[in-house]
Amino acid sequence: MRILVIGGSVFLGQAFAQEAIGRGHTLTVFNRGKSGPDIQGAENLRGDRENSADLEVLAAAGPWDAVIDTSGFHPRTVGQSARALSGHAETYLFVSSFHAYSDWPGGPVSEDSARHACPPDAAVDEVPGNALKAGCERAVEKYFEGDVLILNPGLIVGPRETPGRLLWWLERMARGGEVLAPGAAGQKIQLIDARDIAAFALDLLEEGSAGHYLVTGPKDTTTLGELLELCARVTGAGAQPVWIDEEFLGEHEVGAWTELPFWATEQPAMAGAWAASPDRAVAAGLRCRPLSETVTDTWAWLRERGPSDTPYRQGDIPLGIDPEKERGVLRAWQAKAGTR
Ligand SMILES: NC(=O)c1ccc[n+]([C@@H]2O[C@H](COP(=O)([O-])OP(=O)(O)OC[C@H]3O[C@@H](n4cnc5c(N)ncnc54)[C@H](OP(=O)(O)O)[C@@H]3O)[C@@H](O)[C@H]2O)c1
C-alpha cells in the first residue's frame, strides 16, 4: 500500500510509520521537521498542515491508499486536510481520543458512546478544549470523500511516549527509596502500547475496513500496583511504593492524574476513567501485548535516550510530584501511622 502519515515523527505517529515500513508499505510522512527526526525508509515531506499551499503540494505527491492523521486537534485544520486529500487517498484514518466522548471520564464508554456536540467547522475558541476531537471526527466525516476510519485511543504508553506519564514513573522508580504511591494498589488501570494501536490500524487498513473503534487495553485486568511493581523491578533500584490513601493525599493537596500520573481518584467525575470497553476493536483483531513488555521496552528506550532537559507536561501542566513535596507527604503519612 501507499500510506501517508500527517505527523509521524514523535510517538504514536512514529509507531505507525515503523509498522508501515516493517510491513513493506511505501510510506510518506508530512510534518514541519520541528519535533522529531526524519523517518528512515520513508519519503519525508516538509510542510505545515495549517497552510493550504503546503497541503496542495502534499496532495500532488499522492495518490495514497490511506492517510493516517495522528496530528489533528482542531476541527477546521482537520477539515482542511480532509478536503485537500479527497480524491488523493482511498481512506482517511483519524486518531481521535477518549476526549471525544462526552461521558468520559465520568462514566464508562464504548464505540457507541455519545460524542461532544462540537461542530465540524468549530474554531478552537468556540468550544471547550476537551470537545475538539469530536469536531475533528465530524470534519473528516463531512469533508473526506472516501472511507473514514476513526480510532479513539485511551491512555497510550510505550517507547518515545508523550506526554511522559510512564516515563516519569520509570525515572521516579529509578531514583529508588520510598515512593509515594497514590490510593490503593488494587485500583484498575487501562493502558495501550502505541505499537499495538499501530498494528491494529494497519490490519484494518490492509483489510479495507472503515468505522469507529475504541482502542485501549482490556478492562479490569491491570492494576496501578502491578504497574508500579513492574517499574520498580525493571529499573532495579529497590524502590518501595508506599500506598497512601486518597483522602490523606487530598488533605496534602496532591493532585490526581498529573502530579501522580495514572492516578484517577474515586470521585464521581473520574468514575469511568478506566472503564472503557474495547469490545468491537478486540472482535476486529486488536491484540495488546503484556504490560511487562511495554514497561521493559520503554525503560530500555529511556536508558538509551538518556536524561532529557524538557520536563514532562500534559499541556501546560507539569507531570510528576516535586521530590521535596513527595518527601514531606511521606513523612507526614508515616508520622500519622506511627512508623517513624
Ligand atoms: N498520549 C496519549 O495518551 C493519547 C491518548 C489518546 C489519544 N492520543 C492522540 O494520539 C495522537 C498522538 O500524537 P503523537 O504526538 O504521538 O503523533 P506524532 O505524529 O508522532 O507526532 C505529532 C506530529 O505532528 C507534526 N505536526 C505538528 N503540527 C504540525 C503542523 N502544523 N503541520 C504538519 N505537521 C505537524 C509534528 O511534527 P512537526 O512539529 O515537526 O511539524 C509531529 O510529527 C494525538 O492525536 C493525540 O490526541 C494520545
The ligand as an SDF file (V2000), in Angstrom:
LIG
                    3D

 48 52  0  0  0  0  0  0  0  0999 V2000
   -0.7770   10.1900   24.5170 N   0  0  0  0  0  0  0  0  0  0  0  0
   -1.9520    9.6750   24.8080 C   0  0  0  0  0  0  0  0  0  0  0  0
   -2.1400    9.0440   25.8620 O   0  0  0  0  0  0  0  0  0  0  0  0
   -3.0970    9.8330   23.8150 C   0  0  0  0  0  0  0  0  0  0  0  0
   -4.3410    9.3290   24.1580 C   0  0  0  0  0  0  0  0  0  0  0  0
   -5.3710    9.4060   23.2330 C   0  0  0  0  0  0  0  0  0  0  0  0
   -5.1620    9.9720   22.0000 C   0  0  0  0  0  0  0  0  0  0  0  0
   -3.9540   10.4790   21.6880 N   0  0  0  0  0  0  0  0  0  0  0  0
   -3.7660   11.0700   20.3610 C   0  0  0  0  0  0  0  0  0  0  0  0
   -2.7100   10.4120   19.7080 O   0  0  0  0  0  0  0  0  0  0  0  0
   -2.0140   11.3320   18.8980 C   0  0  0  0  0  0  0  0  0  0  0  0
   -0.6040   11.2960   19.3980 C   0  0  0  0  0  0  0  0  0  0  0  0
    0.1940   12.0730   18.6580 O   0  0  0  0  0  0  0  0  0  0  0  0
    1.7840   11.9250   18.5830 P   0  0  0  0  0  0  0  0  0  0  0  0
    2.3670   13.2140   19.0790 O   0  0  0  0  0  0  0  0  0  0  0  0
    2.2190   10.6760   19.1640 O   0  0  0  0  0  0  0  0  0  0  0  0
    1.8840   11.8920   16.9760 O   0  0  0  0  0  0  0  0  0  0  0  0
    3.1360   12.0300   16.0350 P   0  0  0  0  0  0  0  0  0  0  0  0
    2.5680   12.0210   14.6520 O   0  0  0  0  0  0  0  0  0  0  0  0
    4.1790   11.0530   16.3710 O   0  0  0  0  0  0  0  0  0  0  0  0
    3.6880   13.4940   16.3970 O   0  0  0  0  0  0  0  0  0  0  0  0
    2.9950   14.6770   16.0860 C   0  0  0  0  0  0  0  0  0  0  0  0
    3.4260   15.1040   14.6880 C   0  0  0  0  0  0  0  0  0  0  0  0
    2.6820   16.1670   14.1900 O   0  0  0  0  0  0  0  0  0  0  0  0
    3.5610   17.0350   13.4710 C   0  0  0  0  0  0  0  0  0  0  0  0
    2.9330   18.3400   13.4020 N   0  0  0  0  0  0  0  0  0  0  0  0
    2.5270   19.1320   14.4230 C   0  0  0  0  0  0  0  0  0  0  0  0
    1.9920   20.2670   13.9570 N   0  0  0  0  0  0  0  0  0  0  0  0
    2.0680   20.1890   12.5930 C   0  0  0  0  0  0  0  0  0  0  0  0
    1.6670   21.0610   11.5320 C   0  0  0  0  0  0  0  0  0  0  0  0
    1.1090   22.2490   11.7860 N   0  0  0  0  0  0  0  0  0  0  0  0
    1.8840   20.6530   10.2780 N   0  0  0  0  0  0  0  0  0  0  0  0
    2.4630   19.4610    9.9980 C   0  0  0  0  0  0  0  0  0  0  0  0
    2.8500   18.5870   10.9570 N   0  0  0  0  0  0  0  0  0  0  0  0
    2.6590   18.9530   12.2400 C   0  0  0  0  0  0  0  0  0  0  0  0
    4.8230   17.0040   14.3070 C   0  0  0  0  0  0  0  0  0  0  0  0
    5.9720   17.3750   13.5880 O   0  0  0  0  0  0  0  0  0  0  0  0
    6.4640   18.9020   13.4720 P   0  0  0  0  0  0  0  0  0  0  0  0
    6.2220   19.5510   14.7950 O   0  0  0  0  0  0  0  0  0  0  0  0
    7.9000   18.7210   13.1340 O   0  0  0  0  0  0  0  0  0  0  0  0
    5.6770   19.5100   12.3900 O   0  0  0  0  0  0  0  0  0  0  0  0
    4.9000   15.5080   14.6110 C   0  0  0  0  0  0  0  0  0  0  0  0
    5.4660   14.7990   13.5460 O   0  0  0  0  0  0  0  0  0  0  0  0
   -2.6990   12.6810   19.0510 C   0  0  0  0  0  0  0  0  0  0  0  0
   -3.6470   12.8520   18.0420 O   0  0  0  0  0  0  0  0  0  0  0  0
   -3.4030   12.5280   20.4020 C   0  0  0  0  0  0  0  0  0  0  0  0
   -4.5680   13.3200   20.5510 O   0  0  0  0  0  0  0  0  0  0  0  0
   -2.9090   10.4200   22.5670 C   0  0  0  0  0  0  0  0  0  0  0  0
  1  2  1  0
  2  3  2  0
  2  4  1  0
  4  5  1  0
  4 48  2  0
  5  6  2  0
  6  7  1  0
  7  8  2  0
  8  9  1  0
  8 48  1  0
  9 10  1  0
  9 46  1  0
 10 11  1  0
 11 12  1  0
 11 44  1  0
 12 13  1  0
 13 14  1  0
 14 15  2  0
 14 16  1  0
 14 17  1  0
 17 18  1  0
 18 19  2  0
 18 20  1  0
 18 21  1  0
 21 22  1  0
 22 23  1  0
 23 24  1  0
 23 42  1  0
 24 25  1  0
 25 26  1  0
 25 36  1  0
 26 27  1  0
 26 35  1  0
 27 28  2  0
 28 29  1  0
 29 30  1  0
 29 35  2  0
 30 31  1  0
 30 32  2  0
 32 33  1  0
 33 34  2  0
 34 35  1  0
 36 37  1  0
 36 42  1  0
 37 38  1  0
 38 39  2  0
 38 40  1  0
 38 41  1  0
 42 43  1  0
 44 45  1  0
 44 46  1  0
 46 47  1  0
M  CHG  2   8   1  16  -1
M  END
$$$$
